[in-house]
Amino acid sequence: LNSASSDLYHWERENLGYQAGVLTIAGQQAEVMAHSAGAPVFLYDAQRIRQNLERLQAVLAQAGLSHSIYYAMKANRFPPLLTYLRLLGRCGVDVCSPEELLSARQVGFAETEISYTGTSVSEEDLAVLQRHPGVIIHCDSLSSIRRLGRRCPGRRIGLRINPEMGLGYRMNRLLQYAGRKATKFGIYHGQFKAALHCARESDLLVEGIHFHTGCGYLTPQLPLWSQILEAGQRFVDECPDLRYLNLGGGLGIPLAEGDEPLDLSAWSAIISRQFGNSNLRICIEPGDYLVKDAGILVLQVNTVEEKGGTLFVGVNGGFNLHIEPAFYKLPLQVLPCRQPDSSLRRRVTIAGNINEACDLLAENILLPPVHEGDYLAFLNAGGYGSSMSSNHCLRGFFREYLLP
Amino acid sequence: LNSASSDLYHWERENLGYQAGVLTIAGQQAEVMAHSAGAPVFLYDAQRIRQNLERLQAVLAQAGLSHSIYYAMKANRFPPLLTYLRLLGRCGVDVCSPEELLSARQVGFAETEISYTGTSVSEEDLAVLQRHPGVIIHCDSLSSIRRLGRRCPGRRIGLRINPEMGLGYRMNRLLQYAGRKATKFGIYHGQFKAALHCARESDLLVEGIHFHTGCGYLTPQLPLWSQILEAGQRFVDECPDLRYLNLGGGLGIPLAEGDEPLDLSAWSAIISRQFGNSNLRICIEPGDYLVKDAGILVLQVNTVEEKGGTLFVGVNGGFNLHIEPAFYKLPLQVLPCRQPDSSLRRRVTIAGNINEACDLLAENILLPPVHEGDYLAFLNAGGYGSSMSSNHCLRGFFREYLLP
C-alpha cells in the first residue's frame, strides 16, 4: 500500500505529496489552507480514512472472520469527520463517555451501532446509558456490573477483561493498558467468575468479551498479540452465551522513518488461528489506525534563531495542540510545505509558543532550510491531536478541515 | 505560617480543614459544593491567594527592595480569580499570548500593569501588542526584537535572557527552563551584545532584563537561585539604561508531606545581596506560588475495586482535568471530604475516568477507607489544573468557584 518512494519522500502517497512544489493533501495546498484560516490547522484526508477502514475490513474478510468495526471516537471527534464515517456506513463507533455517546447519536449513529467502553463509570454516566437502551455496554468492573444491573435489568452486556499483557507505541510505559503492573482497566481473571456471577445476579446477559490491551503495535509486536489472544481464550471458555469478541484497537502506524507498517495479514491470521472456529463475531475498535495518518497539522514559522548551539524554529502552535511529542515521546514527522530546492539539511528543534520548556514539537531533526513565514506540516496528526488539545496559555485556537 | 499540626493534618490551615468532620475551604463544605455542581469542581480560597501575595510583598519590602509583582496568568485564568486579583490592586499580571493580554484587560488591568513574556512570537501576536502600546514587552529572541521594532519604533522593552542555569519542581527535566541543555527561552549571553545592538538599530529602548529559569523551587534549591542571579549580573552590567529586573516566578510550595516550604527571607536576601544596591526595581512573576495551594479539586468516587492486587478508587474526573500527576509526576495530595473516624489507612491508587493507562491521579497512597459515592479533595490544585485542562474523551466538563 505504500507507493514506491525515495527515502526523502517515504511518506508520500496518493493524495499527499508535493504538486508543483507545494505540499498538497486531498487536492488542497497545505499552506494555503493554513494561511486562509489564519491559525493552526488540522487537515484530514477523508479518502485516506476510508482506505484505512476498507483495508482493515478487507483483511478481516479475507481471513474469513465475521466482523464489525467500531471507530474509537476518542482519537478524533471532529464532527464532520464523525459524520463522514457515519455516512460511509461501514463502521459503528466506540465511545467512552456520555458526551461521546451523545455526539455519536448527533451525527446519526444508531444506538445499536454504538459501543460504550468506559472506566470509572459514575451514576451520571449510567443514567445516560439507561436512556440509550440499544447501546452495547462493556463493563470493566464488578462495581459497574452491579450498578448497571440495578438500573437496567435484562440488558445485554460485554465484559472488559484484563489479560495481564499489553502493548504500547514504542514500548511507552504511559500507553500500556495491561501488563505486569496492575492497571485500572478490565476485570482480572482472578475476579472473572465473580463478575459472571454478579452479572447473573444483576439480571445482565454477558454476550461479549472485550479486551483492549495497548496501542500502536506494529509487526514486531505481533508475537505478543498472539499471546494476548491466547490469554483471552480462558475468559472466552467460561462464557457459554457469548456472541462476540471485541479485541480493542491499538493497531499502529509507522511514525518514524524506518518503522515498518503493521503486517495486517499476519495480524488477522493470528485472530483467525485463535478464534476463527469460535463462531464469534470479531469486533475491532481502531482509533489511530483510521485517522492518524489521514491528518496533518500545519503551523507557521515565526522565528528561526540559534540559541545555545541549537537552531530553534519557532511556530504558531504548541504542545497544547498536539501533546504526543512532549508527553508521550511519540515523534511527529515534519515537512516544509514548499518542496525544498536543494538537498541541504540542517539540524533543528521545533519550538512551540507555549511558555513551558517541554513545548518542543520535534527535537534535533534534519530539515531543509526554513525561513520565518514558511509553513510546516506535521504528519500523522490525525489522532490524539485536536482531541487532547488544551487552551493552555489561551493558545488553544485552531481550525480543522475535513477534505473530501 | 503553617499552623501547628499533627502529621495527619499537616496541610491544615486557616480556611482549610475539617469542621464538624467535613472538609471546609473558605467556609464552604467541599462535598456540598461538588454535589451542588454535579460535576468535578475546583474551589479557590480567595483569602489564601491574598495571603500568598501579601507574604511575598512583605518579604520583598523587608529586604528593602523596590518591587512589583506580576501574577503569571497561565497558572490560572479563571476570570473571577483574575478579577479578584485586579480588585485587590496589589499586583499586575504577566501574560504570554494575545488572548491572555485581552483577558487581563477585560478584568480591568491597565496596559501598564501588564507584562507580555512570550516565546515563538508571531506577527499576529505583535499586531495585538502594537494595539496595546502601554504593555511591557519582554523579547526573548533577536527575531522578535527586529520585528517589534518594525511595528513599534520607540517602544521600551525588556530582554528575556537565558542564564544557562535552571530549576524545576522536584528536578523535573520537563520543567527546566534553562540549563545545560539549550532551551528555546531567552537570549543567551553569546548573543546578548547582538541583541542590544539590534534593539538600538530597531529604535527600541531596553529598560528591563527578564529571566525566568524554572519553577517549583524550595529552600534546598536556593544556592542555585543565588548562582542564577550571579549569572544574570553580567547581562545587567551591559545595560546602562536599565530600570527594572524581572526575576520570573517559579517559587515553589510544598507538594508532599516532608517538603519544607520555601524560606522566603533567605530567597529575598539572595536578591538583596545581588541587586539590592542596583537601584533597579525588582519584578517577580509568581503563578503557582499565589494560586496553587489556594485551590482544591473535588471529585466523587464511583468505583472502589481491587484489580491485580491494587485497590483502585475510580473518580469522576481524569488527568485531562489536572495533568500534573500523569505527565509531570508532581504529586497531588488526596483527602477524604469527610474526616475519617478511625486511623485505619489502606494503600490505594486513584484512577480517573479517561480511557488511558496513565490516567492515575495518585498512585499507591495511604487513604482512610473510601466508599463509592464519597468525595475526595485533591490539594494544591489551584495552579496548572483547570488552565491546562482538555476535553479529551469529552470528559472535560468541570466548574470553578472563587470563594471570597
Interface residues (C-beta under 8 A of the other chain):
Chain A: G38 K74 R77 C96 S97 P98 E99 E100 S103 T117 G118 T119 S120 V121 S122 E123 E124 D125 S141 L142 S143 S144 N162 E164 G166 G168 L174 L175 Q176 Y177 A182 T183 K184 F185 G186 I187 Y188 G190 Q191 Q300 N302 T303 V304 E305 E306 K307 G308 G309 T310 F312 G314 V315 N316 G318 N320 A326 F327 T349 A351 G352 N353 I354 N355 E356 A357 C358 D359 L360 E372 S387 M388 S389 S390 N391 H392 C393 L394 R395 F397
Chain B: G38 K74 R77 C96 S97 P98 E99 E100 S103 T117 G118 T119 S120 V121 S122 E123 E124 D125 S141 L142 S143 S144 N162 E164 G166 G168 L174 L175 Q176 Y177 A182 T183 K184 F185 G186 I187 Y188 G190 Q191 Q300 N302 T303 V304 E305 E306 K307 G308 G309 T310 F312 G314 V315 N316 G318 N320 A326 F327 T349 A351 G352 N353 I354 N355 E356 A357 C358 D359 L360 E372 S387 M388 S389 S390 N391 H392 C393 L394 R395 F397
